[in-house]
Amino acid sequence: MTFPSAHAVALSTLLAFPSLALADVTDAIVPIGVVGTVFGFNAVFIGIVAYTLFRLRRLRHETIRMAIEKGQPIPPGLLDPQRRPERPHRDLRTGLILVGAGAGIAAFLRLTPWTGVSDAWSVGLVPGFLGCAYLVAFALSRRLSRTSEVDAG
């Protein structure tokens, strides 16, 4: 008695049930494609930002080199690029936005009947607590700036 080889069995199964084989392949490829797409887009975005920063730095150095070769004075702003000015109320604004977003998410998930989970509203606590942390940071920075002004004056 001879038994068919494993390849013959697999081939006969694929020929007998072509939709079964396609479903198996699709079930395996879709998750890989989704994960690859998510991480691929992130990698492309990070690559574009990194290349842009690299190119700006290269152009600045090339400009400085050309100015040195021609004997021109180098502008001080070119050697030390300006930092963004500090916005003193940035933490307050960010904190209020996050607290509002957290409250909105919590209210939406609590009042929506289709969520099916009774504690789904607690997802809104994450941005809410982050917003509270920004508000605390704002209050502490104001208090520290007041004490430094009193000590200096």
HUKA-V807451 format. One record per residue. N is the residue number from 1. RES is the residue in three letters. PSI is psi in degrees with one decimal (none if undefined). OMEGA is omega in radians with two decimals (999 if undefined). D_CENTER is the distance of its C-alpha to the mean C-alpha in Angstrom with 1 decimal. Layout:
N_RES_PSI_OMEGA_D_CENTER ; N_RES_PSI_OMEGA_D_CENTER
This chain:
1_MET_125.7_-3.14_62.7 ; 2_THR_142.0_3.11_59.7 ; 3_PHE_144.4_3.12_56.1 ; 4_PRO_151.1_3.13_53.7 ; 5_SER_164.3_-3.12_51.0 ; 6_ALA_-35.5_3.13_47.4 ; 7_HIS_-38.7_3.14_46.5 ; 8_ALA_-38.4_3.12_49.2 ; 9_VAL_-44.6_-3.13_48.0 ; 10_ALA_-43.2_3.14_44.4 ; 11_LEU_-42.3_3.13_45.7 ; 12_SER_-33.3_3.08_48.0 ; 13_THR_-44.3_3.12_45.2 ; 14_LEU_-38.9_3.14_43.0 ; 15_LEU_-34.3_-3.11_45.9 ; 16_ALA_-36.2_-3.09_47.0 ; 17_PHE_75.3_-3.10_43.6 ; 18_PRO_-31.9_3.14_41.3 ; 19_SER_-30.9_3.10_39.0 ; 20_LEU_-42.8_3.14_38.5 ; 21_ALA_-39.9_3.12_37.4 ; 22_LEU_-39.4_3.12_35.0 ; 23_ALA_-39.6_3.12_33.5 ; 24_ASP_-42.1_3.14_33.0 ; 25_VAL_-42.3_3.14_31.3 ; 26_THR_-41.4_3.12_29.0 ; 27_ASP_-27.7_3.13_28.1 ; 28_ALA_-33.8_-3.04_27.2 ; 29_ILE_-35.6_-3.06_25.3 ; 30_VAL_-50.0_3.12_23.2 ; 31_PRO_-37.7_3.12_20.9 ; 32_ILE_-41.4_3.11_20.7 ; 33_GLY_-40.2_-3.14_19.8 ; 34_VAL_-48.6_-3.14_17.1 ; 35_VAL_-42.1_3.11_15.4 ; 36_GLY_-38.5_3.13_16.1 ; 37_THR_-45.3_-3.13_14.7 ; 38_VAL_-52.4_-3.12_11.3 ; 39_PHE_-30.8_3.11_11.1 ; 40_GLY_-44.4_3.11_13.1 ; 41_PHE_-40.4_3.11_11.0 ; 42_ASN_-42.9_3.14_8.0 ; 43_ALA_-40.9_3.12_11.0 ; 44_VAL_-43.0_3.14_12.6 ; 45_PHE_-45.1_3.12_10.0 ; 46_ILE_-38.3_3.10_9.8 ; 47_GLY_-41.1_3.12_13.6 ; 48_ILE_-43.8_3.13_14.3 ; 49_VAL_-44.7_-3.14_12.8 ; 50_ALA_-41.0_3.13_14.7 ; 51_TYR_-39.7_3.12_17.8 ; 52_THR_-44.4_3.12_17.9 ; 53_LEU_-39.8_3.09_17.9 ; 54_PHE_-43.6_-3.11_20.4 ; 55_ARG_-40.2_3.10_22.5 ; 56_LEU_-42.4_3.12_22.7 ; 57_ARG_-40.6_3.13_23.8 ; 58_ARG_-41.8_3.12_26.3 ; 59_LEU_-37.9_3.11_27.7 ; 60_ARG_-45.0_3.14_28.2 ; 61_HIS_-37.0_3.11_30.0 ; 62_GLU_-39.2_3.11_32.1 ; 63_THR_-42.0_3.11_33.1 ; 64_ILE_-42.6_3.13_34.1 ; 65_ARG_-42.3_-3.14_36.1 ; 66_MET_-36.9_3.12_37.9 ; 67_ALA_-38.6_3.12_38.8 ; 68_ILE_-42.2_-3.14_40.3 ; 69_GLU_-35.1_-3.11_42.2 ; 70_LYS_-2.5_3.11_43.7 ; 71_GLY_17.7_3.14_44.5 ; 72_GLN_150.6_3.06_42.5 ; 73_PRO_145.2_-3.13_41.2 ; 74_ILE_124.2_3.12_37.4 ; 75_PRO_138.7_-3.10_35.8 ; 76_PRO_-29.5_3.12_34.3 ; 77_GLY_-21.7_3.13_31.1 ; 78_LEU_-32.7_3.12_30.6 ; 79_LEU_-38.3_-3.12_30.9 ; 80_ASP_91.3_-3.11_28.8 ; 81_PRO_142.7_-3.08_26.0 ; 82_GLN_141.5_3.05_25.6 ; 83_ARG_159.3_3.07_22.9 ; 84_ARG_140.3_3.11_21.4 ; 85_PRO_143.9_3.13_23.8 ; 86_GLU_136.3_3.05_23.0 ; 87_ARG_111.7_-3.02_22.7 ; 88_PRO_-25.4_-3.09_24.5 ; 89_HIS_17.2_-3.13_23.4 ; 90_ARG_-43.4_3.14_19.7 ; 91_ASP_-37.4_3.12_19.4 ; 92_LEU_-47.6_-3.12_21.8 ; 93_ARG_-47.9_-3.14_20.1 ; 94_THR_-41.8_3.13_16.6 ; 95_GLY_-43.4_3.13_18.6 ; 96_LEU_-38.9_3.11_20.6 ; 97_ILE_-44.1_-3.12_17.9 ; 98_LEU_-38.7_3.09_16.2 ; 99_VAL_-42.6_3.10_19.7 ; 100_GLY_-41.4_3.11_20.5 ; 101_ALA_-41.3_3.11_17.5 ; 102_GLY_-42.8_3.11_18.3 ; 103_ALA_-39.4_3.12_22.0 ; 104_GLY_-42.7_3.11_21.4 ; 105_ILE_-43.7_-3.14_19.4 ; 106_ALA_-43.1_3.14_22.1 ; 107_ALA_-41.6_3.14_24.9 ; 108_PHE_-47.8_-3.09_23.7 ; 109_LEU_-26.4_3.11_23.4 ; 110_ARG_-36.3_-3.05_26.7 ; 111_LEU_-9.2_-3.13_28.7 ; 112_THR_122.6_-3.06_27.6 ; 113_PRO_-17.6_-3.03_30.2 ; 114_TRP_-1.6_-3.12_28.5 ; 115_THR_-35.0_3.08_25.8 ; 116_GLY_-9.5_3.12_28.5 ; 117_VAL_126.7_-3.05_27.2 ; 118_SER_-24.8_-3.11_28.8 ; 119_ASP_19.1_-3.11_26.2 ; 120_ALA_-24.6_-3.13_23.2 ; 121_TRP_-23.3_-3.08_23.2 ; 122_SER_-12.7_3.06_22.0 ; 123_VAL_-31.8_3.12_18.4 ; 124_GLY_-13.5_3.12_18.6 ; 125_LEU_-28.2_-3.10_19.6 ; 126_VAL_-58.2_3.09_16.1 ; 127_PRO_-29.0_3.11_14.9 ; 128_GLY_-46.4_3.12_18.6 ; 129_PHE_-34.5_3.04_19.0 ; 130_LEU_-41.3_3.09_16.0 ; 131_GLY_-40.2_3.09_17.7 ; 132_CYS_-38.1_3.11_21.0 ; 133_ALA_-39.6_3.07_19.7 ; 134_TYR_-38.9_3.12_18.8 ; 135_LEU_-38.4_3.07_22.3 ; 136_VAL_-41.6_3.11_23.9 ; 137_ALA_-38.7_3.10_22.4 ; 138_PHE_-45.4_-3.12_23.7 ; 139_ALA_-41.2_3.13_27.1 ; 140_LEU_-39.3_3.14_27.4 ; 141_SER_-35.7_3.08_26.6 ; 142_ARG_-42.3_-3.14_29.2 ; 143_ARG_-41.5_3.13_31.7 ; 144_LEU_-37.8_3.13_31.2 ; 145_SER_-33.4_3.08_31.6 ; 146_ARG_-42.7_-3.13_34.8 ; 147_THR_-33.6_3.11_36.2 ; 148_SER_-32.2_3.08_35.6 ; 149_GLU_-38.5_3.13_37.4 ; 150_VAL_-39.8_3.12_40.3 ; 151_ASP_-36.9_-3.12_40.7 ; 152_ALA_-28.8_-3.04_40.6 ; 153_GLY_none_999_43.1
